[in-house]
Amino acid sequence: MTVDPLAEIVTLLQPSASYSKLVEYAGRWRLHRNVEGKPIFFAVLEGECRVVSSGRPPVIVRSGDFVLSPSTNDHVVESIDAPPRGITMVPMEMGEGRFRVGPPDEPVTLRMQVGICSFASPDAALLVSLLPTMIVASGEPRLALLLQLVADETRQSRPGREIVLERLLEVLLIEALRCGADVMSIPSLSRGLADDRLVSALRSMHARPAHGWTVVELAAAAGMSRSAFFARFTRVVGHPPMEYLLSWRMALAKRLLRTRESAIEHIAAQVGYGSASTFSTAFARHVGMSPTRYIQAVGDAE
């Protein structure tokens, strides 16, 4: 059975929707978005605006574009003819699920469906680090449809609402990650999966995390020399191969520890360690506490 690393990571993130709203923009405006690190996504329904994020050039998004920021680093969304620096605004609620930004006497020039979600996984920061910081997709009607379904579901209280939202958001994230234009220019797992050499090594790691992988073996799976593979993997994915493998093993280990269904020595074997002691040492170094203490901390949190 073929393993899909991207689907595995999105599923582990356990996304859930906080809210989704329609926002109308008028005149000259600027919004500084810093929503407690929560992922934000929006679809441009009409008009255009500029997204300014630290560490990357400003991006103009237009009608039909979809933007996803899994890590929500501070960024600014503003009108093309933006007001002077230092001036920011706050959306005003106009009705249920509908907001307005800008002077009330100016005509609306931009409409966006905006959503904020959260990741329930305790490993969210680790997993998000494997994804691009921002994805922009153009001309993808499937994304607009998925976002509309998310918006409809967030405004309802129907049975099974949470599980439906979680599944919709999983599909939304995967769809955005595999079709976003920025995915191909920013180091990330998505970019690695699009690389015809690296994809074999990534799928091998995810399919057999218990295997004692070496850089030489992974390079062979990619059909490359050790040095060429190491350099390419690090450049494209954003992490050296063994660092990526360790992060993935630790994410799996945390999930297994939280279920409390297996002894630590069994979990150690499932994530590639020959003994409970070597696993416990690696886990404590990576997580900051022993597996036993981690299980206790999870229990206390519940």
NUPA-127418 format. One record per residue: residue number from 0; residue in one letter; x, y, z of N, C-alpha, C in turn. Coordinates in pm, whole numbers, plus 32768, in hexadecimal, padded with zeros to 4 digits. Layout:
N
{NUM 'A' {X Y Z} {X Y Z} {X Y Z}}
...
//
This chain:
302
{0 'M' {8055 7F88 8000} {8000 8000 8000} {8059 807E 8000}}
{1 'T' {8040 80D9 7FA4} {808E 8154 7F9A} {8069 81B4 800A}}
{2 'V' {80CF 81E8 804E} {80BA 8247 80BB} {80C1 82D5 8083}}
{3 'D' {8063 8329 80AD} {8062 83B5 8081} {808F 840B 80F7}}
{4 'P' {810D 8437 80F9} {813F 8486 816A} {80EF 8504 8186}}
{5 'L' {80C4 854A 811B} {807A 85C6 812E} {7FF6 85AB 8176}}
{6 'A' {7FAF 8543 814D} {7F31 8521 818E} {7F48 84F8 821F}}
{7 'E' {7FB5 84B1 8239} {7FD4 8488 82C2} {7FE7 8501 831C}}
{8 'I' {8034 8562 82ED} {8052 85D7 833F} {7FD4 862B 8357}}
{9 'V' {7F83 8642 82EE} {7F09 8690 82FE} {7EAA 864B 835E}}
{10 'T' {7E9E 85C5 8355} {7E47 857C 83B0} {7E78 8587 843F}}
{11 'L' {7EFB 857D 8453} {7F34 858A 84DA} {7F1D 8614 8516}}
{12 'L' {7F13 867A 84C1} {7EFF 8703 84F3} {7E77 8714 8538}}
{13 'Q' {7E14 86C1 8515} {7D8E 86C9 854F} {7D53 8757 8543}}
{14 'P' {7D3D 8786 84C8} {7D09 880E 84B7} {7C78 881A 84E0}}
{15 'S' {7C55 888E 8515} {7BCA 88AC 8536} {7BB2 8940 851A}}
{16 'A' {7B38 8962 84F2} {7B19 89EC 84CC} {7AEF 8A3D 8545}}
{17 'S' {7B2A 8AB5 8553} {7AFF 8B12 85BB} {7A88 8B63 8589}}
{18 'Y' {7A95 8B99 8511} {7A24 8BDE 84D1} {7A43 8BF7 843F}}
{19 'S' {79DC 8C17 83F4} {79EA 8C40 8369} {7988 8CB1 8353}}
{20 'K' {79B3 8D1C 830F} {795C 8D92 8300} {7973 8DD3 8278}}
{21 'L' {790F 8E1B 824C} {7919 8E6B 81D3} {7943 8EF7 81FB}}
{22 'V' {79AD 8F2B 81BE} {79DE 8FB0 81DF} {79DD 9006 8161}}
{23 'E' {79A2 9080 816D} {799E 90DF 80FE} {79FC 9154 811F}}
{24 'Y' {7A44 9182 80BB} {7AAA 91EA 80CF} {7A8A 9262 8075}}
{25 'A' {7A9E 92DA 80AD} {7A80 9353 8061} {7AEC 93BC 8079}}
{26 'G' {7B05 940F 8013} {7B65 947D 8021} {7BF3 944D 8038}}
{27 'R' {7C40 949D 8082} {7CCB 947B 80A3} {7CCD 943D 812F}}
{28 'W' {7D0E 93CD 813C} {7D0A 9385 81BB} {7D87 932F 81CE}}
{29 'R' {7D9C 9307 8249} {7E0A 92AC 826A} {7DE2 925C 82E5}}
{30 'L' {7DFC 91D8 82E2} {7DE3 9182 8355} {7E64 913B 837B}}
{31 'H' {7E83 913F 83FA} {7EF7 90F5 842C} {7EC3 9075 846C}}
{32 'R' {7EE0 9005 842C} {7EAB 8F86 845C} {7F12 8F40 84B6}}
{33 'N' {7EEB 8F2B 8531} {7F3D 8EDF 8590} {7EDD 8E99 85EE}}
{34 'V' {7EA7 8E29 85BF} {7E3C 8DE6 8608} {7E73 8D72 865A}}
{35 'E' {7ECA 8D93 86B9} {7EFE 8D33 8719} {7F3C 8CB8 86D7}}
{36 'G' {7F7B 8CCE 8664} {7FBE 8C60 8622} {7F63 8BFD 85DC}}
{37 'K' {7EE2 8C1A 85D6} {7E86 8BBC 8596} {7E8F 8BC6 84FE}}
{38 'P' {7E80 8B57 84BA} {7E81 8B5A 8427} {7E0D 8BAB 83F2}}
{39 'I' {7E25 8BF4 8387} {7DBC 8C45 834A} {7DB6 8C26 82B5}}
{40 'F' {7D3E 8C29 827E} {7D2E 8C11 81EF} {7CC1 8C6D 81BB}}
{41 'F' {7CCE 8C97 813D} {7C63 8CE9 8104} {7C5D 8CD8 806D}}
{42 'A' {7BE5 8CE9 803A} {7BCD 8CE4 7FAA} {7B9F 8D6D 7F7D}}
{43 'V' {7BDD 8DA0 7F13} {7BB8 8E24 7EDE} {7B41 8E0F 7E7E}}
{44 'L' {7ACE 8E42 7EA5} {7A55 8E31 7E55} {7A47 8E9E 7DEB}}
{45 'E' {7A7A 8F15 7E0C} {7A6D 8F88 7DB0} {7AD5 8FEF 7DD6}}
{46 'G' {7B18 902C 7D71} {7B79 9096 7D8B} {7C06 9060 7D9B}}
{47 'E' {7C5D 90B1 7DDA} {7CE9 908C 7DEE} {7D20 90D4 7E68}}
{48 'C' {7D8D 909E 7EA0} {7DCF 90DC 7F12} {7E60 90AC 7F16}}
{49 'R' {7EAB 90E0 7F78} {7F39 90BD 7F84} {7F4F 907B 800C}}
{50 'V' {7F9F 900F 800B} {7FC4 8FC9 8085} {805A 8FDE 809B}}
{51 'V' {807D 9014 810F} {8109 9033 812E} {8132 8FDD 81A6}}
{52 'S' {8195 8F86 8190} {81C8 8F30 81FB} {825D 8F46 820A}}
{53 'S' {8290 8F34 8283} {831F 8F45 829A} {836C 8ED6 8253}}
{54 'G' {83DC 8EFB 8219} {8432 8E99 81DA} {840C 8E72 814D}}
{55 'R' {83AA 8EB7 8110} {8385 8E96 8087} {834A 8F12 8043}}
{56 'P' {8351 8F1A 7FBE} {831C 8F8F 7F78} {8284 8F98 7F89}}
{57 'P' {824B 9010 7F83} {81B9 901F 7F88} {8177 8FD2 7F16}}
{58 'V' {80FF 8F9E 7F30} {80B5 8F50 7ECD} {802F 8F94 7EB1}}
{59 'I' {8010 8FA8 7E31} {7F8D 8FDD 7E0A} {7F31 8F64 7DF0}}
{60 'V' {7EC0 8F5F 7E35} {7E60 8EF3 7E1E} {7DE1 8F2E 7DE3}}
{61 'R' {7DA4 8EE3 7D87} {7D30 8F15 7D3D} {7CBD 8EB1 7D42}}
{62 'S' {7C4D 8EDA 7D09} {7BD6 8E86 7D05} {7BF8 8DFA 7CD3}}
{63 'G' {7BCD 8D95 7D1C} {7BE9 8D0C 7CF7} {7C62 8CD1 7D3D}}
{64 'D' {7CB0 8D25 7D84} {7D26 8CF3 7DCB} {7D01 8CC0 7E56}}
{65 'F' {7D4F 8C60 7E84} {7D3E 8C28 7F0A} {7DC4 8C32 7F51}}
{66 'V' {7DC2 8C5E 7FCF} {7E3C 8C70 801D} {7E31 8C20 809E}}
{67 'L' {7E9A 8BD6 80BE} {7E9F 8B89 813A} {7F23 8BA5 817F}}
{68 'S' {7F1D 8BC8 81FF} {7F96 8BDC 8250} {7F8E 8B7E 82C7}}
{69 'P' {7FCE 8B07 82BF} {7FC3 8AA5 832C} {7FFC 8AD5 83B0}}
{70 'S' {8063 8B2A 83AC} {80A4 8B52 8428} {807B 8BDD 8457}}
{71 'T' {8035 8C28 8404} {8009 8CAF 8424} {8075 8D04 8464}}
{72 'N' {80E8 8D09 8424} {8149 8D6E 844D} {8108 8DF5 8435}}
{73 'D' {812F 8E59 8483} {80F2 8EDD 8472} {80F4 8F07 83E0}}
{74 'H' {8081 8F2D 83AC} {807F 8F65 8326} {8013 8FCF 831D}}
{75 'V' {8021 9022 82B7} {7FC5 9092 82A2} {7F7A 907C 8221}}
{76 'V' {7EF7 9095 8224} {7EA4 9093 81AC} {7E74 9123 8199}}
{77 'E' {7E85 9158 8120} {7E64 91E6 810B} {7E2F 91FD 807E}}
{78 'S' {7DEC 926F 806D} {7DBD 9295 7FE8} {7E35 92B8 7F90}}
{79 'I' {7E21 92B2 7F0E} {7E8F 92D2 7EB2} {7EBE 9361 7ECA}}
{80 'D' {7E60 93BC 7EDA} {7E7E 9447 7EFD} {7E71 9452 7F95}}
{81 'A' {7ED4 9421 7FDD} {7ECA 9414 806E} {7EDE 949A 80B5}}
{82 'P' {7EA8 94A8 812E} {7EBE 9522 817C} {7F4F 9527 81AD}}
{83 'P' {7F7B 9597 81E6} {8005 95A3 8216} {8028 9537 827B}}
{84 'R' {80A7 9515 8283} {80D6 94B1 82E2} {80B1 94D7 8370}}
{85 'G' {8090 9473 83BD} {806A 948A 8448} {7FD4 9491 845C}}
{86 'I' {7F89 94A3 83EF} {7EF8 94A9 83F9} {7EBE 941E 83DD}}
{87 'T' {7E7B 93E3 843E} {7E38 9363 842C} {7DA7 9370 8458}}
{88 'M' {7D55 9312 842D} {7CC7 9317 844B} {7C98 9293 8487}}
{89 'V' {7C1F 9295 84BB} {7BE3 921E 84F7} {7B5E 9204 84B0}}
{90 'P' {7B43 9187 8488} {7AC3 9168 8446} {7A4C 9186 84A1}}
{91 'M' {79E1 91BD 8466} {7967 91D9 84B0} {78FD 9173 8488}}
{92 'E' {78BA 913A 84EB} {7854 90D5 84CE} {77D6 911A 8498}}
{93 'M' {77A6 90E9 8425} {7730 9123 83E5} {76B7 90C8 83EF}}
{94 'G' {76CD 904E 841A} {7662 8FEB 8424} {76A1 8F64 843F}}
{95 'E' {7650 8EFF 844C} {7685 8E7B 846B} {76E2 8E49 83FB}}
{96 'G' {7760 8E32 841F} {77C0 8DFF 83BE} {77EA 8E62 8354}}
{97 'R' {77D0 8EE4 8369} {77F0 8F49 8304} {7832 8FC2 8346}}
{98 'F' {78A5 8FED 830F} {78F1 905C 8348} {7917 90BF 82DA}}
{99 'R' {793D 9139 8306} {7966 91A1 82A8} {79E4 91E4 82DB}}
{100 'V' {7A3D 9206 827C} {7AB8 924E 829C} {7ABD 92C9 8243}}
{101 'G' {7ADF 933F 8280} {7AE9 93B8 8231} {7A79 941A 824E}}
{102 'P' {7A82 9491 8215} {7A1C 94F9 822D} {7990 94CB 8204}}
{103 'P' {792B 94E8 8255} {78A3 94BB 8236} {7866 94FF 81BC}}
{104 'D' {789B 9573 8197} {7861 95BC 8125} {78A6 959D 80A1}}
{105 'E' {7909 9543 80A2} {7950 951E 8027} {7913 94A0 7FEC}}
{106 'P' {7915 9492 7F65} {78DF 9419 7F26} {7939 93A0 7F41}}
{107 'V' {78FD 932A 7F4A} {7948 92AE 7F60} {7995 9289 7EE1}}
{108 'T' {7A18 9273 7EEF} {7A6B 9250 7E7C} {7AA7 91C3 7E87}}
{109 'L' {7A98 9184 7EFB} {7AD2 9101 7F11} {7A79 90AF 7F6E}}
{110 'R' {7A64 9031 7F4A} {7A1C 8FD4 7FA1} {7A6E 8F55 7FB0}}
{111 'M' {7A7C 8F27 802D} {7AC7 8EAC 8046} {7A7E 8E57 80AD}}
{112 'Q' {7A85 8DD5 809B} {7A58 8D77 8101} {7AD3 8D54 8153}}
{113 'V' {7AD0 8D78 81D2} {7B45 8D69 8229} {7B29 8D02 8295}}
{114 'G' {7B88 8CAB 82AD} {7B77 8C46 8314} {7BF2 8C3A 836B}}
{115 'I' {7BDD 8C15 83E8} {7C4A 8BF9 8444} {7C33 8B6E 847D}}
{116 'C' {7C9C 8B1D 8481} {7C8E 8A99 84BC} {7CFB 8A85 8523}}
{117 'S' {7CF8 8A16 8566} {7D5F 89F5 85C8} {7D87 8964 85B4}}
{118 'F' {7DFD 8941 85E4} {7E2E 88B9 85DC} {7E31 887F 8669}}
{119 'A' {7DE4 8815 867F} {7DDA 87DB 8706} {7E55 878B 872C}}
{120 'S' {7EA5 8763 86CB} {7F18 870E 86E7} {7F7D 8756 8741}}
{121 'P' {7FAF 8712 87A9} {8019 874C 87FB} {809A 875F 87AC}}
{122 'D' {80A3 871B 8739} {811A 8725 86E5} {8107 878A 8674}}
{123 'A' {80A6 87E2 8680} {8084 883C 8611} {80FD 888E 85E3}}
{124 'A' {8149 88C6 8641} {81BB 891A 861A} {8220 88CA 85CA}}
{125 'L' {823A 884F 85F4} {829A 87FA 85AD} {8266 87D9 8522}}
{126 'L' {81E7 87B2 8519} {81AE 878A 8499} {81A1 8800 8439}}
{127 'V' {8178 8874 846D} {8168 88EB 8419} {81EF 8916 83E1}}
{128 'S' {825A 88FC 842C} {82DF 8921 83FB} {8305 88D6 837C}}
{129 'L' {82BE 8869 835E} {82D8 881D 82E4} {8289 8851 826D}}
{130 'L' {8232 88B3 8286} {81DC 88E9 821C} {820B 8976 81F5}}
{131 'P' {81E2 89A9 8180} {8203 8A33 815A} {81C4 8A96 81BA}}
{132 'T' {8202 8B0B 81CA} {81CA 8B71 8224} {814E 8BB3 81E9}}
{133 'M' {8144 8BB7 8165} {80CD 8BEE 8125} {80BC 8BB1 809A}}
{134 'I' {8042 8B90 8078} {8023 8B56 7FF5} {7FBD 8BAE 7FAF}}
{135 'V' {7FD7 8BCC 7F30} {7F79 8C18 7EDE} {7F54 8BC2 7E66}}
{136 'A' {7ED4 8BA5 7E56} {7EA5 8B55 7DE4} {7E46 8BA9 7D90}}
{137 'S' {7E55 8BA0 7D0E} {7E00 8BEF 7CB2} {7DB1 8B92 7C57}}
{138 'G' {7D35 8BBB 7C39} {7CE3 8B72 7BD9} {7CC3 8AE4 7C02}}
{139 'E' {7CAA 8ACE 7C84} {7C88 8A49 7CB5} {7BFB 8A4B 7CF0}}
{140 'P' {7B94 8A34 7C9F} {7B0A 8A3B 7CD0} {7AEC 89D7 7D3F}}
{141 'R' {7B36 8967 7D45} {7B20 8905 7DAF} {7B3B 8943 7E38}}
{142 'L' {7B9F 899C 7E40} {7BBD 89DD 7EC0} {7B4C 8A39 7EEB}}
{143 'A' {7B16 8A84 7E8D} {7AA6 8ADE 7EAD} {7A2D 8A8E 7EDD}}
{144 'L' {7A15 8A1C 7E9D} {79A5 89C6 7EC5} {79BB 898F 7F51}}
{145 'L' {7A34 8960 7F6C} {7A51 892A 7FF1} {7A43 8995 805C}}
{146 'L' {7A73 8A0E 803E} {7A69 8A7B 809E} {79D7 8A9E 80B9}}
{147 'Q' {7983 8A9A 8053} {78F5 8AB6 8065} {78B4 8A4B 80BD}}
{148 'L' {78DB 89CD 80AA} {78A8 8961 80FE} {78D2 8974 8190}}
{149 'V' {7950 89A0 81A5} {797F 89BD 822C} {792E 8A2E 8269}}
{150 'A' {7917 8A98 821B} {78CA 8B0B 824C} {783D 8AE1 8273}}
{151 'D' {77FD 8A91 821F} {7774 8A64 823C} {7771 8A10 82BB}}
{152 'E' {77D3 89B8 82CA} {77D4 895E 833C} {77EF 89A7 83BF}}
{153 'T' {7846 8A0F 83BC} {7864 8A58 8437} {77EB 8AA5 846A}}
{154 'R' {778B 8AC5 8412} {7715 8B11 843C} {76A1 8AB8 8464}}
{155 'Q' {76B4 8A37 845E} {7649 89D9 8480} {766B 898F 8502}}
{156 'S' {7607 8950 853B} {761B 88FD 85B3} {75E4 8872 8599}}
{157 'R' {7604 883D 8526} {75CF 87BA 8500} {761E 874A 8542}}
{158 'P' {75E1 86D3 8550} {7629 8662 858A} {76A8 8643 853A}}
{159 'G' {7711 8621 8581} {778E 85FE 853E} {77DC 8675 850A}}
{160 'R' {77B8 86ED 8537} {77F5 8768 8503} {788D 8766 850D}}
{161 'E' {78C4 8741 8582} {7954 8749 8598} {79A2 86E8 853E}}
{162 'I' {796E 866F 8530} {79B6 860E 84DD} {79AD 8635 844A}}
{163 'V' {793B 866E 8420} {792E 869C 8396} {798F 870D 837B}}
{164 'L' {7998 876D 83D8} {79F4 87DD 83C7} {7A85 87AD 83C2}}
{165 'E' {7AA7 874D 8419} {7B30 871B 841A} {7B54 86DC 8394}}
{166 'R' {7AF8 868D 835C} {7B13 864C 82DC} {7B18 86B2 826A}}
{167 'L' {7ABD 8714 826C} {7ABE 877B 8204} {7B42 87C9 8207}}
{168 'L' {7B70 87EB 827F} {7BEC 8837 828B} {7C65 87E4 8262}}
{169 'E' {7C62 8762 827E} {7CCF 870C 8251} {7CD8 870F 81B8}}
{170 'V' {7C64 8702 8177} {7C62 8704 80E4} {7C8C 878E 80B1}}
{171 'L' {7C5C 87F8 80F2} {7C7F 8881 80CA} {7D15 8898 80D2}}
{172 'L' {7D53 886D 813F} {7DE2 8880 8151} {7E32 8831 80E9}}
{173 'I' {7E0B 87B4 80D4} {7E52 8762 8072} {7E44 879C 7FE6}}
{174 'E' {7DCB 87C6 7FC4} {7DB4 87FF 7F3F} {7E07 887D 7F2A}}
{175 'A' {7E0C 88D3 7F90} {7E5B 894F 7F84} {7EEF 8930 7F7A}}
{176 'L' {7F1E 88CF 7FC8} {7FAC 88AF 7FCA} {7FDC 886F 7F48}}
{177 'R' {7F83 8829 7F03} {7FB1 87E7 7E89} {7F9D 883B 7E0C}}
{178 'C' {7F55 88AA 7E15} {7F41 88FA 7D9C} {7F6F 898A 7DAB}}
{179 'G' {7F9F 89B1 7E22} {7FCB 8A3B 7E34} {8049 8A5A 7DE6}}
{180 'A' {804D 8ACF 7DA9} {80C2 8AF8 7D5A} {813E 8B05 7DB0}}
{181 'D' {8130 8B38 7E2B} {81A3 8B4F 7E82} {81E3 8ACE 7EB2}}
{182 'V' {8198 8A5F 7EAC} {81CD 89E1 7EDD} {824E 89BC 7E95}}
{183 'M' {8259 89E3 7E17} {82CC 89BC 7DC8} {8345 8A17 7DDC}}
{184 'S' {8336 8A82 7E2B} {83A6 8ADF 7E3C} {83D9 8AE7 7ECB}}
{185 'I' {8394 8AA9 7F2A} {83B9 8AB2 7FB6} {83DD 8A27 7FE9}}
{186 'P' {844F 8A17 802F} {8471 8994 8064} {8402 895C 80BE}}
{187 'S' {83D6 88E2 80A4} {8369 88A6 80F2} {8358 8815 80C8}}
{188 'L' {8309 87CC 8115} {82E6 8743 80F1} {829E 8740 806B}}
{189 'S' {8244 879F 8055} {81F8 87A3 7FD7} {8256 87AB 7F60}}
{190 'R' {82BB 87FE 7F6B} {831A 880C 7EFD} {836A 878A 7EEA}}
{191 'G' {838C 8749 7F5A} {83D3 86CB 7F51} {8382 865F 7F0C}}
{192 'L' {82FF 865C 7F27} {82A8 85F8 7EE9} {8294 8612 7E54}}
{193 'A' {82AE 868D 7E29} {82A4 86AE 7D9A} {8326 8695 7D51}}
{194 'D' {838E 8672 7D9B} {8412 8658 7D61} {841A 85C5 7D38}}
{195 'D' {842F 85AA 7CBA} {8428 8520 7C89} {8496 84C7 7CC3}}
{196 'R' {8500 84FF 7CFB} {8568 84B0 7D3B} {854A 849B 7DD0}}
{197 'L' {8529 8508 7E15} {8519 8502 7EA7} {849A 84BB 7ED2}}
{198 'V' {8433 84B9 7E7E} {83B3 8480 7EA8} {83C3 83EE 7ED1}}
{199 'S' {841A 83A1 7E8E} {842C 8314 7EB1} {8468 8307 7F3E}}
{200 'A' {84C8 835B 7F5F} {8505 8356 7FE3} {84A1 837F 804F}}
{201 'L' {8453 83E7 8036} {83F0 8414 8098} {8386 83A9 80B2}}
{202 'R' {8355 836C 8047} {82F0 8304 8058} {832A 828B 80A0}}
{203 'S' {83A8 826C 8087} {83E9 81FC 80CB} {83F1 8216 8161}}
{204 'M' {8418 828F 8188} {8421 82B1 8217} {839A 82A5 825B}}
{205 'H' {8332 82D6 8219} {82AD 82D4 8255} {8271 8248 8257}}
{206 'A' {8291 81F7 81F1} {825B 816F 81EB} {829D 8113 8252}}
{207 'R' {831F 812D 8271} {8369 80D4 82CA} {83B8 8126 8331}}
{208 'P' {8374 816A 838C} {83BB 81BB 83EF} {8410 8167 844F}}
{209 'A' {83EF 80E6 845C} {843A 8090 84B7} {84BE 8062 847C}}
{210 'H' {84D0 8073 83FA} {854B 8045 83B8} {85C1 809D 83E1}}
{211 'G' {8635 8061 83EB} {86AD 80AC 8412} {86EA 80F6 839C}}
{212 'W' {86A3 8159 836C} {86CD 81A1 82F4} {8754 81E6 8307}}
{213 'T' {87A1 81E8 829B} {881C 8237 8294} {8810 8293 821B}}
{214 'V' {8863 82FA 8218} {8860 8356 81A7} {8884 830B 8127}}
{215 'V' {88DD 82AA 8131} {8905 825C 80BB} {888E 820F 8082}}
{216 'E' {883E 81CF 80DB} {87C9 8184 80AD} {8761 81E1 806E}}
{217 'L' {8749 8251 80AD} {86E7 82AF 8078} {8715 82E8 7FF3}}
{218 'A' {8796 8302 7FE8} {87CD 8334 7F6A} {87BA 82CC 7EFC}}
{219 'A' {87CB 824B 7F1E} {87B7 81E0 7EBC} {8725 81DB 7E90}}
{220 'A' {86C9 81F0 7EEF} {863A 81F1 7ECC} {861B 8263 7E6C}}
{221 'A' {8666 82D1 7E79} {8653 8344 7E21} {86A4 833A 7DA1}}
{222 'G' {86FA 82D3 7D98} {874D 82C3 7D21} {87B8 832E 7D16}}
{223 'M' {87F2 8356 7D8A} {8855 83C1 7D8C} {88CD 8399 7DDF}}
{224 'S' {8939 83E3 7DD1} {89AB 83CF 7E29} {8989 8407 7EB3}}
{225 'R' {89D3 83DC 7F18} {89B7 8408 7FA0} {89BF 84A0 7FAC}}
{226 'S' {8A2A 84DB 7F7A} {8A3F 856C 7F89} {89D7 85BC 7F3C}}
{227 'A' {89B8 858F 7EC2} {8955 85D7 7E71} {88CB 85CE 7EB1}}
{228 'F' {88AA 8558 7EE5} {8827 8546 7F26} {881C 859D 7FA2}}
{229 'F' {8884 859B 7FF7} {8881 85EA 8072} {886B 867E 8053}}
{230 'A' {88B6 86B2 7FF3} {88AB 8740 7FD0} {8822 8760 7F97}}
{231 'R' {87F1 870A 7F3E} {8770 8725 7EFE} {86FD 871A 7F62}}
{232 'F' {8700 86B4 7FB7} {8696 86A2 801C} {8691 871B 8079}}
{233 'T' {8705 8744 80A9} {870C 87B5 8106} {86D9 8835 80C4}}
{234 'R' {86FE 884C 8047} {86D5 88C5 8000} {8640 88C4 7FE1}}
{235 'V' {860A 8853 7FB7} {857F 884D 7F88} {851C 883D 7FFB}}
{236 'V' {853B 87E5 805B} {84DF 87CB 80CA} {84F3 882F 813B}}
{237 'G' {856B 8863 8148} {8585 88C6 81B1} {85C1 888A 822F}}
{238 'H' {85D7 8806 8232} {8614 87C0 82A2} {8672 8755 826B}}
{239 'P' {86E3 873A 82AD} {8736 86C9 8284} {86E6 8647 8291}}
{240 'P' {8707 85DF 8244} {86B7 8564 8245} {86A5 8526 82CF}}
{241 'M' {8710 8518 831D} {8704 84D7 839F} {86B8 852D 8403}}
{242 'E' {86C2 85B1 83F5} {8676 860B 844C} {85E1 85FF 842D}}
{243 'Y' {85BF 85F8 83AC} {8533 85E5 8384} {8500 8560 83BA}}
{244 'L' {854F 84F4 83AA} {8524 8470 83D9} {850F 8470 846F}}
{245 'L' {8569 84AF 84BA} {855A 84B7 854B} {84DA 8500 8571}}
{246 'S' {84BE 8570 852F} {8444 85BC 854D} {83C8 8567 8533}}
{247 'W' {83CA 851E 84C6} {8355 84CB 84A5} {8347 8459 850B}}
{248 'R' {83B5 8419 852F} {83AE 83AE 8592} {837B 83E1 8619}}
{249 'M' {83A7 8457 8641} {837A 848E 86C1} {82E5 84B3 86BD}}
{250 'A' {82B6 84E4 864C} {8227 8501 863E} {81D5 8481 8649}}
{251 'L' {8204 8416 860A} {81BF 8395 8614} {81C5 8360 86A3}}
{252 'A' {8239 836F 86E2} {8248 833F 876C} {81E8 8387 87CA}}
{253 'K' {81DA 8408 87BB} {817D 8453 8810} {80EF 8421 87FD}}
{254 'R' {80C8 8408 8780} {8041 83D6 8768} {802C 834E 87AB}}
{255 'L' {808F 82F6 87A0} {8084 8271 87DD} {8083 827A 8875}}
{256 'L' {80D3 82D3 88AD} {80D5 82E3 893F} {8050 8318 8974}}
{257 'R' {8012 8371 8927} {7F92 83AA 8954} {7F23 8342 8959}}
{258 'T' {7F2C 82DE 8903} {7EC2 8277 8904} {7ECE 821B 897D}}
{259 'R' {7F48 8210 89B5} {7F63 81BB 8A2A} {7F3C 812A 8A12}}
{260 'E' {7F45 80FF 8995} {7F1E 8077 8973} {7F96 8019 8966}}
{261 'S' {8010 8050 8963} {8087 7FFD 8950} {80F0 801F 89B9}}
{262 'A' {813F 7FB9 89DD} {81AF 7FD0 8A38} {821A 8021 89F1}}
{263 'I' {826C 8067 8A40} {82D2 80BF 8A06} {8333 8072 89AD}}
{264 'E' {8355 7FF5 89D2} {83B1 7FA9 897E} {8375 7F88 88F6}}
{265 'H' {82F0 7F74 88F3} {82AD 7F5A 8873} {82A9 7FD9 881D}}
{266 'I' {8290 8049 885D} {828F 80C8 8814} {831B 80E5 87DE}}
{267 'A' {8381 80C9 882F} {840B 80DF 8803} {8426 8091 8783}}
{268 'A' {83FA 8014 877E} {8411 7FC1 8707} {83C5 7FF6 868F}}
{269 'Q' {834E 802C 86A5} {82FC 805E 8637} {8336 80DB 85F6}}
{270 'V' {8387 8124 8641} {83C0 81A0 860A} {8457 8197 85F5}}
{271 'G' {848A 811C 85EE} {8514 810B 85C1} {8580 8103 862A}}
{272 'Y' {855D 80E0 86A8} {85C2 80D7 8711} {85CB 8048 8745}}
{273 'G' {8647 801B 875E} {865D 7F90 8785} {863C 7F71 8814}}
{274 'S' {8630 7FD8 8867} {860F 7FC0 88F4} {85C1 8037 892B}}
{275 'A' {857E 801D 899D} {8532 8088 89DE} {858F 80F6 8A10}}
{276 'S' {8608 80CF 8A3B} {8664 8133 8A74} {8699 8192 8A09}}
{277 'T' {86BE 815D 8993} {86EF 81B7 8929} {867E 8211 88F7}}
{278 'F' {8604 81DA 88F0} {8591 822C 88C8} {8577 8299 892F}}
{279 'S' {8579 8274 89AF} {855C 82D6 8A19} {85C2 8347 8A17}}
{280 'T' {8640 8325 89FE} {86A8 838D 89F7} {868F 83EC 8983}}
{281 'A' {8670 83B3 890D} {8656 8406 8897} {85D8 845A 88AB}}
{282 'F' {8572 841E 88E4} {84F3 8465 88FA} {8507 84DA 895A}}
{283 'A' {854E 84C1 89C9} {8565 852A 8A2C} {85B7 859C 89F1}}
{284 'R' {8619 857A 899D} {866C 85E1 895E} {8618 8636 88FE}}
{285 'H' {85BD 85F7 88B7} {856E 863D 8851} {84F7 8687 888D}}
{286 'V' {84B4 864A 88EE} {8436 8681 8924} {844C 86D1 89A4}}
{287 'G' {84B5 86AE 89EE} {84CE 86F7 8A6A} {849D 86AF 8AE6}}
{288 'M' {8467 8638 8AD6} {843C 85E6 8B47} {843D 8553 8B1C}}
{289 'S' {8440 84FA 8B7D} {8442 846B 8B5E} {83BA 843E 8B2B}}
{290 'P' {83B3 83CA 8AE7} {8330 8397 8ABB} {82CE 8384 8B2F}}
{291 'T' {8301 8353 8BA1} {82A9 833E 8C15} {8271 83C3 8C45}}
{292 'R' {82C6 8428 8C4F} {8297 84AD 8C7C} {8236 84E8 8C15}}
{293 'Y' {824E 84CE 8B93} {81F4 8500 8B2C} {8169 84C3 8B3C}}
{294 'I' {8162 8441 8B57} {80E0 83FF 8B6C} {8099 843E 8BE4}}
{295 'Q' {80E3 8458 8C50} {80A9 8497 8CC6} {8074 8523 8CA6}}
{296 'A' {80C2 856E 8C59} {8099 85F7 8C35} {801B 85F6 8BE1}}
{297 'V' {8011 8596 8B85} {7F97 858A 8B34} {7F21 8569 8B8D}}
{298 'G' {7F35 850E 8BEC} {7EC9 84EA 8C49} {7E9D 8560 8C9E}}
{299 'D' {7EFD 85B0 8CCF} {7EDC 8625 8D20} {7E8D 868B 8CD0}}
{300 'A' {7EB1 869C 8C4F} {7E6C 86FC 8BF9} {7DDD 86D4 8BDE}}
{301 'E' {7DC3 8654 8BE0} {7D3A 8624 8BC5} {7CE4 8630 8C42}}
//
